[in-house]
Amino acid sequence: MGDGMFKLASVGILAVSFLIASLPAGALVVGSYHILPLAGNSEKGVKRPGGGDGPLYYYGGSVFSSVKIVSVMWGSDVNQETVEKIPAFSAALVNSTYIDQMAEYSTVHKKPVNGRKSTKQTISRGSYVGQVVISPKHTGLQITDADIQNELAYQIRKGVLPPSDLNTLYMIYFPADVTITLDGLTSCQSFGAYHFAKRADKLHATNVFYTVEPECNCGLSYLTYAASHEFAEAVTDNIPTPGNVPDYPQAWNDVNGGEAADLCPFEGTLSDGADTWTVTQYYLNSILGCSTGDYQSP
């Protein structure tokens, strides 16, 4: 695929074995970011939620009403299996019983706990826009979050990526030799994924929402687990803000700043009838615990 060419999901995916040892134990809150750690990560002095430390409270921020995924391949050297199989996974993710459960985090008729106004949004199924292989302007193998934000802005401005709006989520996948640094942490050593928004101070009509999915050579099942983790959190809290004390413009968090998937380091499966992928479970206020079971698309 060349720059600007959108590839609709049409390829099958065969799930590979998922190693339980690869499952993260929850998210770490480090500096300005909530990250998905790799197994064995043990940052000192950081609360590691897990196993249902909810409930989640609404702080007045925005969610995705009908999320639109764009899968972004960072250059031509992304793992070929990722390139070929992420489109079908992404298409299933937005059109499934997996996202149906998130409807309970709609903000219609929800009163924020901090006295702010509700965004009055209803979470429903979304759409998969397609996949784009970009030719990054930043050609280095060591990149920062600022570099990623600048690259997104550049590719959107060029018309390579579709324009951003309040429902668009760019899910970015990287070659194995690209290292991302984040507040002194290193991808595939300290963290496996994260999501963020370019403007994190308040709600902006022109915001850009994205997830970062490093290729950590843990297999496709870990990658889809990590991607579904960030997807679930982005849909229910698309402007994550710094630290362990949640407040606006965050949407749904527990009192320690944990997001929906942070609280539930357990796995399930998502199937479209032909292919099956590993996904994370996430916290549900309706049962005061983690979701269980498997999911179907459509």
Buried (B, 14 or more C-beta within 10 A) or exposed (E): EEEBEBBEBEBEBEBBEBEEEBBBBBBBBBEBBBBBBBBEBEBEEBBBBBEBBBBBBBBBBBBBBBBBBBBBBBBEBBBEBBBBBBBBBBBBBBBBBBBBBBEBBBBEEBEBEEEBEBBEBEBBBBBBBBBBBBEBEBEEEEBBBEBBBBBBBBBBEEEBBBEBEBBBBBBBBBBBEBBBBBBEBEBBBBBBBBBBBBBBEEBBEEBBBBBBBBBBEBBBBBBBBBBBBBBBBBBBBBBBBBEBEBBBBBBBBBBBBBBBBBBBBBBBBBBBEEBBBBBBBBBBBEEEBBBEEEBBBE
